[in-house]
Amino acid sequence: MDGADTRQLRALFQRLEAVGKRGKAEVRRATIDIFRRATPFAVRAIRENLNLTAERVKKGVNVTTQLGESVTITGAKRPISLISYGARQLGNAKVRGYGSGVSFRVTRGGSLTRLVNAFIARGATSVDAEGNSSGAERVVFQRTGKPRLPIESKYGPSIADAMKRPKFRAAMNKFVTKTAEGIVKQRLDRILKRSVPGG
């Protein structure tokens, strides 16, 4: 998604470019300032909806900037383990690792969801292109047959899913545009002040 209307940002940056030799350098600094502020805001906005830690959300947020043109915020599409949504085993397990169900909460302040015939166990160990093992993560599984198999892994919404919400998109657009306006005005005022003798 675009963090703000491209035309609006371009018009703001053009005001900086028009000040002369310092213009392009100021556009670069302004773009960096917006980038630095957009990431934490996106994390906070997503956490208003999803029951995830700030650290987990930050891993799935990517902010990129095109100098003097746009700010783009994207989210990881990979579904998130229900463990990150506070999944807990319910009941006493007859067999180690198996219980009567699993509870978790996807939305912040929302009600608990319970999966019956579910349990928490270690998933497959992942190996990167260089052959380094990252270890098996804990995953929620649910039995879909009787008595024990088959089973399927269960996941919660991805960061990309959260960014599709109209409320998030509106908040992000407003924040980036307002932030850009403030940064550009601040830098223009600073340049004009320096250009005045004794300023």
C-alpha positions as CSV (number, residue, x, y, z in Angstrom):
1,M,0.0,0.0,0.0
2,D,1.1,3.6,-0.5
3,G,1.6,5.5,2.7
4,A,0.3,8.7,1.2
5,D,-1.0,10.0,-2.1
6,T,2.0,10.2,-4.5
7,R,0.9,13.5,-6.0
8,Q,0.7,15.1,-2.6
9,L,4.2,14.0,-1.6
10,R,5.7,15.0,-4.9
11,A,4.2,18.5,-4.6
12,L,5.6,18.8,-1.1
13,F,9.1,17.7,-2.1
14,Q,9.1,20.0,-5.1
15,R,8.8,22.9,-2.8
16,L,12.0,21.8,-1.2
17,E,13.8,21.2,-4.5
18,A,12.9,24.7,-5.6
19,V,15.0,26.4,-3.0
20,G,18.2,25.9,-5.0
21,K,21.4,24.0,-4.4
22,R,20.3,22.7,-1.0
23,G,17.0,21.5,-2.3
24,K,18.0,17.9,-3.3
25,A,19.9,17.4,0.0
26,E,16.9,18.6,2.0
27,V,14.6,16.3,0.0
28,R,16.8,13.4,0.9
29,R,16.8,14.3,4.6
30,A,13.1,14.8,4.6
31,T,12.5,11.4,3.0
32,I,14.7,9.7,5.6
33,D,12.8,11.5,8.4
34,I,9.5,10.2,7.1
35,F,10.9,6.7,6.7
36,R,12.0,6.7,10.4
37,R,8.6,7.9,11.7
38,A,6.4,5.7,9.5
39,T,7.6,2.3,10.8
40,P,6.8,2.8,14.5
41,F,3.4,4.4,13.6
42,A,2.6,1.4,11.3
43,V,3.5,-1.0,14.2
44,R,1.3,0.9,16.6
45,A,-1.6,1.1,14.2
46,I,-1.5,-2.7,13.5
47,R,-1.3,-3.5,17.2
48,E,-4.5,-1.5,17.8
49,N,-6.2,-4.4,16.0
50,L,-4.1,-7.5,16.3
51,N,-3.1,-9.1,19.6
52,L,0.6,-9.2,18.8
53,T,3.8,-7.9,20.4
54,A,5.4,-4.8,18.9
55,E,8.5,-6.9,18.1
56,R,6.5,-9.5,16.2
57,V,4.7,-6.8,14.2
58,K,7.9,-4.9,13.4
59,K,9.3,-8.1,11.8
60,G,6.5,-8.1,9.3
61,V,6.5,-4.4,8.4
62,N,8.6,-3.0,5.5
63,V,8.7,0.7,4.7
64,T,10.4,1.9,1.5
65,T,10.8,5.3,0.0
66,Q,11.4,6.7,-3.4
67,L,13.4,9.9,-3.2
68,G,11.0,12.8,-3.6
69,E,8.2,10.6,-4.8
70,S,6.5,8.2,-2.4
71,V,6.5,6.3,0.8
72,T,5.3,2.6,0.5
73,I,4.4,0.5,3.5
74,T,4.0,-3.3,2.9
75,G,3.4,-6.2,5.2
76,A,4.6,-9.8,5.2
77,K,2.0,-12.2,3.6
78,R,3.1,-15.2,5.6
79,P,0.4,-16.3,8.1
80,I,1.5,-15.9,11.7
81,S,1.7,-18.8,14.2
82,L,-1.1,-18.8,16.7
83,I,1.6,-19.0,19.3
84,S,2.2,-15.3,18.6
85,Y,-1.5,-14.7,19.3
86,G,-1.1,-16.2,22.8
87,A,-2.2,-19.8,22.1
88,R,-2.5,-21.9,25.3
89,Q,-3.1,-25.5,25.8
90,L,-6.4,-26.3,27.5
91,G,-7.1,-29.3,29.8
92,N,-4.9,-32.1,31.0
93,A,-3.2,-34.1,28.3
94,K,-3.6,-37.9,28.4
95,V,-0.6,-38.1,26.2
96,R,2.3,-35.6,26.5
97,G,1.8,-32.7,24.1
98,Y,-1.9,-33.5,23.5
99,G,-4.8,-31.8,25.3
100,S,-8.5,-31.1,25.0
101,G,-8.0,-27.9,22.9
102,V,-6.2,-24.7,22.4
103,S,-7.3,-21.1,23.1
104,F,-6.0,-17.9,21.6
105,R,-7.0,-14.2,21.0
106,V,-6.5,-12.7,17.5
107,T,-7.9,-9.2,18.1
108,R,-6.7,-6.9,20.9
109,G,-9.4,-6.8,23.5
110,G,-11.4,-9.4,21.6
111,S,-12.8,-12.7,23.0
112,L,-10.9,-15.9,23.2
113,T,-11.2,-18.4,20.4
114,R,-11.1,-22.1,21.2
115,L,-10.1,-24.9,18.9
116,V,-11.3,-28.3,20.0
117,N,-9.2,-31.4,19.3
118,A,-6.2,-29.1,19.0
119,F,-2.7,-29.3,20.5
120,I,0.6,-27.4,20.5
121,A,3.7,-29.1,19.2
122,R,6.9,-28.4,17.4
123,G,6.6,-28.0,13.6
124,A,9.2,-28.8,11.0
125,T,12.7,-27.5,11.3
126,S,13.4,-24.8,8.7
127,V,16.7,-24.6,6.9
128,D,17.9,-21.5,4.9
129,A,19.8,-21.4,1.6
130,E,23.1,-21.7,3.4
131,G,22.1,-24.8,5.3
132,N,21.6,-23.1,8.6
133,S,18.9,-24.5,10.8
134,S,16.6,-22.0,12.6
135,G,15.0,-24.7,14.8
136,A,11.4,-25.9,14.9
137,E,8.8,-23.4,16.0
138,R,5.9,-24.2,18.2
139,V,2.7,-24.6,16.1
140,V,-1.0,-25.2,16.8
141,F,-2.3,-28.4,15.2
142,Q,-5.9,-29.5,15.0
143,R,-7.1,-33.1,14.4
144,T,-9.5,-33.2,11.5
145,G,-10.1,-37.0,11.7
146,K,-10.5,-39.8,14.2
147,P,-8.9,-40.8,16.4
148,R,-5.6,-39.0,15.9
149,L,-5.0,-38.4,12.1
150,P,-5.1,-36.5,9.9
151,I,-4.1,-33.1,11.5
152,E,-3.5,-29.7,10.0
153,S,-1.6,-26.7,11.2
154,K,-3.5,-23.5,12.2
155,Y,-2.3,-19.9,11.7
156,G,-3.6,-16.4,12.4
157,P,-3.8,-13.3,10.1
158,S,-0.7,-12.0,8.5
159,I,0.6,-8.4,8.7
160,A,-0.4,-8.0,5.1
161,D,-4.0,-9.0,6.1
162,A,-4.0,-6.3,8.8
163,M,-2.9,-3.6,6.3
164,K,-5.9,-4.3,4.1
165,R,-8.2,-2.9,6.7
166,P,-9.7,0.4,5.5
167,K,-9.2,1.9,9.0
168,F,-5.4,1.1,8.9
169,R,-5.0,2.5,5.3
170,A,-6.8,5.7,6.2
171,A,-4.7,6.2,9.3
172,M,-1.5,5.5,7.5
173,N,-2.3,7.8,4.6
174,K,-3.2,10.6,7.0
175,F,-0.1,10.1,9.2
176,V,2.4,10.1,6.3
177,T,0.9,13.1,4.6
178,K,0.7,15.1,7.8
179,T,4.2,14.1,8.8
180,A,5.6,15.1,5.4
181,E,3.9,18.5,5.5
182,G,5.4,19.2,8.9
183,I,8.9,18.1,7.9
184,V,8.9,20.1,4.7
185,K,7.6,23.2,6.4
186,Q,10.2,22.8,9.1
187,R,13.0,22.5,6.6
188,L,11.8,25.4,4.5
189,D,11.6,27.7,7.5
190,R,15.1,26.6,8.5
191,I,16.5,27.3,5.0
192,L,14.7,30.7,4.7
193,K,16.0,31.7,8.2
194,R,19.6,30.9,7.2
195,S,19.2,32.9,3.9
196,V,18.4,36.1,5.9
197,P,21.4,38.1,6.9
198,G,21.9,37.6,10.7
199,G,19.5,34.6,10.6
